[in-house]
Amino acid sequence: MSKSDLRIDWATHEAAKYACKNWHYSGCLPSFKRLKVGAWESEKFIGVVLFGQGATPEYGKRFQLPITGVCELTRVALSKHTVSTSRILSIALKFLKKQCPDIRLVISFADSSQGHHGGIYQATNWIYDGTVATHGYRVNGKIEHPKTLHSRYGKGGQSIPWLKKHVDKNAERVVAAIKHRYLMPLDDEMRKRIEPLRKPYPKRVTSAESGTPGIPVGKGRCNSDRNALDIK
């Protein structure tokens, strides 16, 4: 496939919602403000790469950046495609940098409960920043991600008292699997600033080896490690 067959541009809200519902394991569009970058292969829509403030808008403080200087890669939701996911992500980052010059750092997380270790980030030279602890909620016998409940119920979706009153009297907070945190600087000065944080990349761990039940894998088709092995 020639480079001209891949096109990156802004996507509509409707297109982003469709891609996340059909091609991402979460099955939902993040509820917070987002930048929607679409991908087309031979003029066929194949999905989106979404950037936004994420669940913790204060991320930038750690890196001496204002809230407008950092964003989170929140979704890579792609249908079946020929070009590698790493190439799509790389071009989407360049598009973001050109269109939003104030953003100097992108943060992303690979969810080990979904079997992800961040292969696509490793292939595109992100800086690995270690792991963060996560939690979920057991509601109606099913462990749900906090973001999923927020999208479904609003702010009450992450409140045990509210969930017990309105959804499931036995709702409870549970420990979930770890997430791997990756950093992508968008300029040389920022890369120099955060390079000392770099840690050795984690290896893929099978669910049998992890020993952590985590949050169940959804039925969506896309995740951060998809096509990591076909990168040239």
SERO-540557 format. One line per 3 residues: their letters; for each residue z, x, y of N, C-alpha, C. Coordinates in Angstrom, 2 decimals, padded with zeros to 5 digits. Layout:
<nodes>
A) Z,X,Y,Z,X,Y,Z,X,Y | ...
</nodes>
This chain:
<nodes>
MSK) 000.00,000.85,-001.20,000.00,000.00,000.00,000.00,000.88,001.24 | -000.86,000.58,002.20,-000.93,001.35,003.42,000.19,000.95,004.36 | 000.50,001.85,005.31,001.58,001.57,006.26,001.28,000.33,007.08
SDL) 000.00,000.06,007.32,-000.36,-001.09,008.15,-000.05,-002.41,007.47 | 000.19,-002.39,006.14,000.48,-003.62,005.42,001.92,-004.09,005.63 | 002.78,-003.22,006.15,004.17,-003.59,006.41,004.36,-003.80,007.91
RID) 004.92,-004.94,008.27,005.18,-005.23,009.68,006.64,-005.60,009.87 | 007.26,-005.00,010.89,008.64,-005.29,011.24,008.66,-005.92,012.62 | 009.37,-007.03,012.77,009.44,-007.72,014.06,010.67,-008.64,014.03
WAT) 010.99,-009.23,015.18,012.09,-010.18,015.21,011.78,-011.39,014.34 | 012.80,-011.91,013.68,012.66,-013.10,012.85,013.36,-014.28,013.51 | 012.94,-015.48,013.20,013.59,-016.67,013.74,014.87,-016.95,012.98
HEA) 015.70,-017.80,013.56,016.93,-018.21,012.89,016.61,-018.89,011.56 | 015.60,-019.74,011.56,015.24,-020.48,010.34,014.79,-019.52,009.24 | 014.00,-018.50,009.61,013.52,-017.53,008.62,014.68,-016.73,008.05
AKY) 015.61,-016.31,008.91,016.76,-015.54,008.46,017.64,-016.37,007.53 | 017.84,-017.63,007.88,018.66,-018.51,007.06,018.02,-018.71,005.69 | 016.71,-018.88,005.66,016.00,-019.07,004.39,016.13,-017.82,003.51
ACK) 015.95,-016.64,004.12,016.02,-015.39,003.36,017.41,-015.18,002.77 | 018.44,-015.42,003.56,019.81,-015.22,003.07,020.17,-016.22,001.97 | 019.71,-017.45,002.14,020.02,-018.48,001.15,019.34,-018.19,-000.18
NWH) 018.13,-017.67,-000.14,017.34,-017.51,-001.36,017.33,-016.10,-001.93 | 017.57,-015.07,-001.11,017.37,-013.71,-001.57,018.58,-012.80,-001.38 | 019.73,-013.34,-001.03,020.93,-012.53,-000.90,022.03,-013.11,-001.76
YSG) 022.83,-012.24,-002.38,023.84,-012.72,-003.32,024.87,-013.65,-002.67 | 025.11,-013.51,-001.36,026.09,-014.35,-000.69,025.60,-015.79,-000.55 | 024.26,-015.94,-000.45,023.67,-017.26,-000.30,023.86,-017.89,001.06
CLP) 024.33,-017.11,002.05,024.59,-017.70,003.36,024.27,-016.73,004.49 | 024.06,-017.31,005.66,023.80,-016.55,006.88,025.14,-016.27,007.56 | 025.40,-015.03,008.01,026.66,-014.75,008.70,026.84,-015.68,009.89
SFK) 028.08,-016.08,010.15,028.33,-017.05,011.20,028.39,-016.42,012.59 | 028.62,-015.10,012.67,028.75,-014.48,013.98,027.38,-014.10,014.56 | 027.37,-013.72,015.81,026.13,-013.39,016.51,025.41,-012.27,015.79
RLK) 024.08,-012.39,015.70,023.33,-011.41,014.91,021.97,-011.10,015.53 | 021.45,-009.93,015.17,020.08,-009.54,015.51,019.27,-009.67,014.23 | 018.18,-010.41,014.28,017.44,-010.77,013.07,016.10,-010.02,013.05
VGA) 016.01,-009.01,012.20,014.79,-008.22,012.07,014.05,-008.65,010.80 | 012.84,-009.14,010.97,012.07,-009.63,009.84,011.11,-008.60,009.29 | 010.69,-008.79,008.04,009.73,-007.90,007.39,008.61,-008.73,006.77
WES) 007.38,-008.27,006.99,006.20,-008.92,006.43,005.38,-007.89,005.67 | 004.92,-008.25,004.50,004.10,-007.37,003.67,002.75,-008.06,003.48 | 001.68,-007.43,004.00,000.35,-008.05,003.99,000.42,-009.43,004.62
EKF) 001.18,-009.52,005.71,001.38,-010.75,006.51,002.15,-011.84,005.78 | 002.75,-011.53,004.64,003.61,-012.48,003.94,005.06,-012.15,004.24 | 005.83,-013.13,004.68,007.24,-012.93,004.99,008.01,-012.57,003.72
IGV) 008.73,-011.44,003.75,009.46,-011.00,002.57,010.96,-010.89,002.80 | 011.42,-011.18,004.01,012.87,-011.18,004.21,013.32,-010.62,005.53 | 014.63,-010.38,005.61,015.24,-009.94,006.87,016.24,-008.81,006.65
VLF) 016.44,-008.06,007.73,017.53,-007.11,007.85,018.33,-007.59,009.05 | 019.61,-007.92,008.85,020.41,-008.48,009.92,021.46,-007.49,010.41 | 021.59,-007.41,011.72,022.62,-006.59,012.36,023.49,-007.52,013.21
GQG) 024.79,-007.21,013.30,025.67,-008.04,014.11,026.99,-007.35,014.35 | 027.92,-008.09,014.97,029.24,-007.53,015.25,030.07,-007.39,013.99 | 029.76,-008.16,012.99,030.52,-008.09,011.75,031.88,-008.76,011.88
ATP) 032.72,-008.54,010.88,034.01,-009.21,010.84,035.04,-008.57,011.77 | 034.81,-007.33,012.18,035.77,-006.61,013.01,035.07,-006.02,014.22 | 035.03,-006.73,015.35,034.34,-006.26,016.54,034.92,-004.97,017.12
EYG) 036.16,-004.59,016.71,036.81,-003.40,017.27,036.37,-002.11,016.59 | 035.36,-002.16,015.72,034.90,-000.97,015.02,034.67,000.20,015.97 | 034.09,-000.09,017.13,033.68,000.97,018.03,034.80,001.83,018.57
KRF) 036.01,001.29,018.64,037.13,002.03,019.23,037.37,003.35,018.51 | 037.22,003.34,017.22,037.45,004.55,016.44,036.48,005.66,016.82 | 035.32,005.29,017.30,034.27,006.26,017.63,034.07,006.40,019.15
QLP) 035.05,005.91,019.92,034.98,005.95,021.38,033.72,005.26,021.90 | 033.40,004.13,021.31,032.23,003.36,021.72,032.64,001.97,022.17 | 031.98,001.42,023.18,032.24,000.03,023.57,031.70,-000.91,022.50
ITG) 032.05,-002.17,022.59,031.60,-003.14,021.60,030.08,-003.23,021.55 | 029.43,-002.94,022.68,027.97,-003.00,022.74,027.31,-001.75,022.16 | 028.12,-000.75,021.80,027.56,000.51,021.32,027.53,000.64,019.81
VCE) 028.06,-000.34,019.10,028.11,-000.27,017.64,027.80,-001.64,017.06 | 027.17,-001.66,015.90,026.93,-002.93,015.21,027.03,-002.69,013.71 | 027.07,-003.77,012.97,027.16,-003.71,011.51,025.87,-004.22,010.89
LTR) 025.39,-003.51,009.89,024.30,-004.02,009.07,024.91,-005.04,008.12 | 024.63,-006.31,008.34,025.33,-007.36,007.61,024.56,-007.95,006.44 | 023.24,-007.86,006.46,022.44,-008.40,005.37,021.15,-007.61,005.21
VAL) 020.78,-007.36,003.96,019.42,-006.95,003.61,018.98,-007.98,002.57 | 018.25,-008.97,003.02,017.86,-010.09,002.15,016.35,-010.11,002.00 | 015.87,-009.63,000.86,014.44,-009.46,000.64,014.00,-010.13,-000.66
SKH) 012.82,-010.71,-000.62,012.23,-011.25,-001.83,011.53,-010.11,-002.58 | 010.81,-010.45,-003.63,010.06,-009.44,-004.37,009.03,-008.80,-003.46 | 009.00,-007.46,-003.45,008.09,-006.76,-002.56,007.66,-005.44,-003.18
TVS) 006.59,-004.85,-002.62,006.03,-003.62,-003.16,006.62,-002.38,-002.50 | 006.70,-002.39,-001.17,007.22,-001.25,-000.44,008.71,-001.07,-000.75 | 009.22,000.15,-000.72,010.61,000.40,-001.06,011.55,-000.17,000.01
TSR) 012.72,-000.60,-000.43,013.72,-001.12,000.49,014.14,-000.05,001.49 | 014.18,001.20,001.06,014.59,002.29,001.95,013.64,002.40,003.14 | 012.35,002.21,002.89,011.38,002.29,003.97,011.55,001.12,004.95
ILS) 011.76,-000.07,004.40,011.98,-001.24,005.25,013.21,-001.03,006.13 | 014.29,-000.54,005.52,015.52,-000.31,006.27,015.33,000.76,007.34 | 014.64,001.84,007.00,014.41,002.92,007.97,013.63,002.43,009.19
IAL) 012.59,001.63,008.95,011.79,001.11,010.06,012.59,000.09,010.86 | 013.40,-000.71,010.19,014.24,-001.69,010.88,015.23,-000.99,011.81 | 015.76,000.14,011.38,016.69,000.91,012.22,015.98,001.48,013.45
KFL) 014.76,001.96,013.25,013.98,002.47,014.39,013.66,001.34,015.36 | 013.34,000.18,014.82,013.06,-001.00,015.64,014.31,-001.37,016.45 | 015.46,-001.37,015.78,016.72,-001.69,016.45,017.00,-000.70,017.58
KKQ) 016.82,000.59,017.30,017.09,001.63,018.30,016.20,001.46,019.52 | 014.93,001.13,019.30,013.98,000.98,020.41,014.29,-000.26,021.23 | 014.61,-001.37,020.54,014.83,-002.63,021.23,016.22,-002.75,021.84
CPD) 017.19,-002.03,021.29,018.59,-002.12,021.74,019.14,-000.71,021.97 | 018.71,-000.02,023.03,019.08,001.39,023.24,020.57,001.63,023.44 | 021.35,000.60,023.76,022.79,000.79,023.95,023.52,000.97,022.62
IRL) 022.92,000.51,021.52,023.56,000.66,020.21,023.37,002.09,019.71 | 024.46,002.77,019.45,024.40,004.18,019.05,024.86,004.42,017.62 | 025.47,003.41,017.01,026.00,003.59,015.67,025.91,002.29,014.89
VIS) 025.48,002.40,013.63,025.42,001.24,012.73,026.36,001.50,011.56 | 027.16,000.50,011.21,028.10,000.59,010.10,027.66,-000.39,009.02 | 027.79,000.00,007.76,027.48,-000.94,006.69,028.42,-000.71,005.51
FAD) 028.53,-001.72,004.67,029.44,-001.67,003.54,028.69,-002.02,002.24 | 029.00,-001.29,001.19,028.47,-001.58,-000.14,029.61,-002.15,-000.97 | 029.44,-003.36,-001.45,030.49,-004.10,-002.13,030.50,-003.76,-003.62
SSQ) 031.56,-003.06,-004.05,031.62,-002.66,-005.46,031.78,-003.86,-006.39 | 032.29,-004.97,-005.88,032.43,-006.15,-006.73,031.08,-006.74,-007.11 | 030.04,-006.37,-006.36,028.68,-006.80,-006.67,027.92,-005.71,-007.43
GHH) 028.63,-004.65,-007.82,027.98,-003.54,-008.52,027.28,-002.57,-007.60 | 027.55,-002.63,-006.30,026.88,-001.77,-005.33,027.69,-000.50,-005.06 | 027.00,000.60,-004.93,027.67,001.85,-004.53,027.03,002.47,-003.29
GGI) 025.97,001.84,-002.79,025.34,002.32,-001.56,024.15,003.22,-001.80 | 023.44,003.03,-002.90,022.30,003.89,-003.21,021.25,003.92,-002.12 | 020.98,002.79,-001.49,019.97,002.75,-000.45,020.42,003.53,000.77
YQA) 021.72,003.54,001.06,022.23,004.31,002.20,022.20,005.80,001.90 | 022.48,006.14,000.67,022.41,007.55,000.28,020.98,008.07,000.38 | 020.02,007.23,-000.01,018.61,007.62,000.01,018.09,007.78,001.43
TNW) 018.73,007.14,002.39,018.28,007.21,003.78,019.24,008.01,004.66 | 020.07,008.83,004.03,020.90,009.82,004.71,021.96,009.23,005.63 | 022.59,008.14,005.22,023.75,007.65,005.95,024.93,008.55,005.65
IYD) 025.92,008.55,006.50,027.14,009.32,006.31,028.16,008.44,005.58 | 028.64,008.93,004.45,029.62,008.17,003.67,031.01,008.41,004.25 | 031.71,007.30,004.57,033.00,007.38,005.27,034.17,006.93,004.41
GTV) 033.98,006.83,003.10,035.08,006.46,002.23,035.12,004.99,001.90 | 036.26,004.53,001.38,036.40,003.15,000.93,037.38,002.37,001.80 | 037.24,001.06,001.76,038.18,000.17,002.43,038.60,-000.90,001.44
ATH) 039.86,-001.31,001.53,040.38,-002.35,000.65,039.88,-003.72,001.13 | 039.64,-004.61,000.20,039.18,-005.95,000.55,040.02,-007.00,-000.17 | 039.89,-008.24,000.25,040.59,-009.33,-000.41,039.66,-010.54,-000.50
GYR) 040.03,-011.46,-001.34,039.30,-012.71,-001.48,040.28,-013.85,-001.58 | 039.77,-015.06,-001.79,040.62,-016.23,-001.92,040.23,-016.99,-003.19 | 041.23,-017.34,-003.97,040.97,-018.18,-005.14,041.09,-019.63,-004.71
VNG) 039.96,-020.34,-004.73,039.90,-021.73,-004.28,039.23,-022.56,-005.37 | 039.93,-023.58,-005.82,039.42,-024.43,-006.91,039.03,-023.61,-008.13 | 039.85,-022.60,-008.41,039.66,-021.79,-009.60,038.61,-020.71,-009.48
KIE) 037.97,-020.58,-008.31,036.90,-019.60,-008.12,037.27,-018.64,-007.00 | 037.05,-017.35,-007.22,037.34,-016.35,-006.19,036.19,-016.32,-005.21 | 036.49,-016.55,-003.94,035.47,-016.62,-002.89,035.67,-015.50,-001.87
HPK) 034.56,-015.03,-001.32,034.61,-014.03,-000.26,035.07,-014.69,001.04 | 035.90,-014.02,001.85,036.36,-014.61,003.11,035.22,-015.08,004.01 | 034.14,-014.30,004.09,033.02,-014.68,004.94,032.35,-015.95,004.43
TLH) 032.31,-016.11,003.11,031.71,-017.31,002.54,032.52,-018.54,002.94 | 033.85,-018.42,002.87,034.71,-019.55,003.24,034.65,-019.83,004.73 | 034.50,-018.77,005.54,034.38,-018.97,006.98,033.10,-019.72,007.31
SRY) 032.02,-019.33,006.63,030.74,-020.02,006.85,030.82,-021.47,006.41 | 031.59,-021.74,005.38,031.66,-023.08,004.81,032.60,-024.00,005.59 | 033.78,-023.45,006.00,034.80,-024.29,006.60,035.16,-023.94,008.05
GKG) 034.60,-022.86,008.59,035.01,-022.43,009.92,036.25,-021.56,009.85 | 036.99,-021.47,010.95,038.17,-020.59,010.99,039.20,-020.94,009.93 | 039.31,-022.22,009.59,040.29,-022.61,008.59,040.02,-022.04,007.22
GQS) 038.78,-021.60,006.99,038.41,-021.07,005.69,039.10,-019.78,005.32 | 039.75,-019.13,006.28,040.47,-017.90,006.00,041.97,-018.05,006.25 | 042.44,-019.28,006.19,043.86,-019.58,006.36,044.38,-020.26,005.11
IPW) 045.32,-019.62,004.42,045.88,-020.20,003.20,046.52,-021.56,003.47 | 047.34,-021.72,004.52,047.91,-023.05,004.79,046.84,-024.13,004.98 | 045.76,-023.78,005.72,044.70,-024.76,005.95,043.97,-025.09,004.66
LKK) 043.67,-024.06,003.86,042.98,-024.28,002.59,043.83,-025.14,001.64 | 045.14,-024.88,001.62,046.02,-025.67,000.75,046.08,-027.12,001.19 | 046.03,-027.36,002.49,046.11,-028.72,003.01,044.82,-029.49,002.85
HVD) 043.68,-028.81,003.06,042.41,-029.52,003.14,041.47,-029.33,001.95 | 041.67,-028.25,001.17,040.70,-027.95,000.11,041.32,-027.89,-001.28 | 042.33,-027.03,-001.44,042.93,-026.81,-002.76,044.40,-026.45,-002.58
KNA) 045.30,-027.27,-003.08,046.73,-027.04,-002.89,047.21,-025.76,-003.57 | 046.41,-025.24,-004.49,046.77,-024.01,-005.19,046.02,-022.77,-004.67 | 045.37,-022.91,-003.53,044.62,-021.77,-002.97,045.54,-020.57,-002.76
ERV) 045.01,-019.37,-003.03,045.81,-018.17,-002.85,044.92,-016.98,-002.50 | 045.50,-016.02,-001.82,044.82,-014.78,-001.49,044.95,-013.82,-002.66 | 043.85,-013.13,-003.01,043.87,-012.20,-004.13,043.24,-010.87,-003.73
VAA) 043.65,-009.82,-004.42,043.07,-008.51,-004.18,041.68,-008.46,-004.78 | 040.72,-007.97,-004.03,039.34,-007.87,-004.52,038.97,-006.40,-004.66 | 037.74,-006.14,-005.01,037.28,-004.77,-005.22,037.11,-004.04,-003.89
IKH) 037.03,-002.72,-003.96,036.84,-001.92,-002.75,035.41,-002.03,-002.23 | 035.25,-001.67,-000.96,033.93,-001.54,-000.38,033.74,-000.10,000.08 | 032.51,000.39,-000.07,032.16,001.72,000.40,031.60,001.60,001.81
RYL) 032.10,002.42,002.74,031.68,002.34,004.13,030.70,003.48,004.46 | 029.59,003.10,005.07,028.55,004.06,005.46,028.28,003.96,006.96 | 027.94,005.10,007.57,027.67,005.18,009.00,026.29,005.75,009.26
MPL) 025.54,005.13,010.19,024.24,005.65,010.58,024.22,005.86,012.09 | 024.29,007.11,012.55,024.19,007.39,013.99,022.74,007.25,014.43 | 022.54,006.75,015.65,021.18,006.53,016.15,020.75,007.56,017.19
DDE) 021.59,008.58,017.43,021.18,009.67,018.30,021.88,010.96,017.84 | 021.39,012.09,018.30,021.89,013.39,017.83,023.34,013.62,018.20 | 023.74,013.21,019.39,025.12,013.44,019.82,026.09,012.65,018.96
MRK) 025.73,011.41,018.62,026.59,010.60,017.78,026.66,011.16,016.37 | 025.54,011.65,015.85,025.56,012.27,014.52,026.49,013.48,014.51 | 026.42,014.29,015.53,027.29,015.47,015.62,028.75,015.05,015.68
RIE) 029.02,013.94,016.37,030.39,013.48,016.53,030.99,012.99,015.23 | 030.20,012.32,014.39,030.77,011.72,013.19,030.48,012.51,011.91 | 029.66,013.55,012.00,029.34,014.34,010.81,030.59,014.87,010.10
PLR) 031.66,015.28,010.83,032.87,015.75,010.13,033.52,014.70,009.25 | 033.16,013.43,009.41,033.73,012.36,008.58,033.06,012.26,007.22 | 031.94,012.95,007.05,031.16,012.81,005.82,031.94,013.21,004.58
KPY) 031.87,012.35,003.56,032.49,012.61,002.27,031.41,012.59,001.20 | 031.68,013.16,000.02,030.68,013.14,-001.05,030.30,011.71,-001.42 | 029.02,011.50,-001.67,028.55,010.16,-002.03,029.17,009.71,-003.35
PKR) 029.54,008.45,-003.45,030.05,007.92,-004.72,028.89,007.68,-005.69 | 029.20,007.72,-006.96,028.20,007.43,-007.98,028.31,005.98,-008.38 | 027.22,005.48,-008.95,027.23,004.09,-009.43,028.26,003.95,-010.55
VTS) 029.06,002.90,-010.47,030.06,002.62,-011.49,029.75,001.26,-012.11 | 029.68,001.21,-013.42,029.40,-000.07,-014.08,030.63,-000.95,-014.01 | 030.44,-002.26,-014.15,031.55,-003.19,-014.08,032.58,-002.91,-015.17
AES) 032.11,-002.44,-016.33,033.01,-002.15,-017.43,033.91,-000.96,-017.08 | 033.37,000.00,-016.29,034.13,001.18,-015.93,035.08,000.92,-014.78 | 034.74,-000.04,-013.93,035.52,-000.23,-012.72,036.89,-000.81,-012.99
GTP) 037.00,-001.67,-014.00,038.28,-002.27,-014.32,038.75,-003.25,-013.27 | 037.89,-003.66,-012.35,038.26,-004.57,-011.27,037.39,-005.82,-011.35 | 038.00,-006.99,-011.50,037.20,-008.20,-011.60,036.45,-008.53,-010.33
GIP) 037.11,-008.32,-009.19,036.45,-008.53,-007.90,035.95,-009.95,-007.72 | 034.99,-010.09,-006.81,034.38,-011.37,-006.51,033.11,-011.49,-007.34 | 032.90,-012.57,-008.04,031.77,-012.68,-008.96,030.43,-012.44,-008.29
VGK) 029.52,-011.85,-009.05,028.17,-011.62,-008.56,027.45,-012.94,-008.41 | 026.77,-013.11,-007.28,026.02,-014.34,-007.05,024.68,-014.28,-007.74 | 023.85,-015.28,-007.48,022.56,-015.38,-008.14,021.41,-014.99,-007.23
GRC) 021.74,-014.47,-006.02,020.69,-014.04,-005.12,019.95,-012.83,-005.66 | 018.80,-012.50,-005.06,017.97,-011.46,-005.62,018.12,-010.12,-004.96 | 018.73,-010.06,-003.78,018.69,-008.80,-003.05,020.07,-008.24,-002.80
NSD) 020.19,-006.90,-002.84,021.42,-006.25,-002.46,021.08,-004.87,-001.89 | 022.12,-004.16,-001.45,021.89,-002.91,-000.74,021.34,-001.81,-001.63 | 021.46,-001.94,-002.95,020.96,-000.89,-003.85,019.59,-001.21,-004.41
RNA) 019.04,-002.38,-004.08,017.78,-002.79,-004.69,016.67,-001.80,-004.36 | 015.88,-001.43,-005.38,014.76,-000.50,-005.24,015.18,000.92,-004.89 | 016.48,001.25,-005.03,016.91,002.60,-004.68,016.23,003.65,-005.55
LDI) 015.84,003.27,-006.76,015.23,004.23,-007.67,013.74,004.45,-007.44 | 013.11,003.60,-006.62,011.67,003.77,-006.44,011.33,004.44,-005.12 | 012.34,005.04,-004.50,012.11,005.72,-003.22,011.37,007.03,-003.44
K) 010.32,007.22,-002.69,009.52,008.44,-002.82,010.14,009.60,-002.03
</nodes>
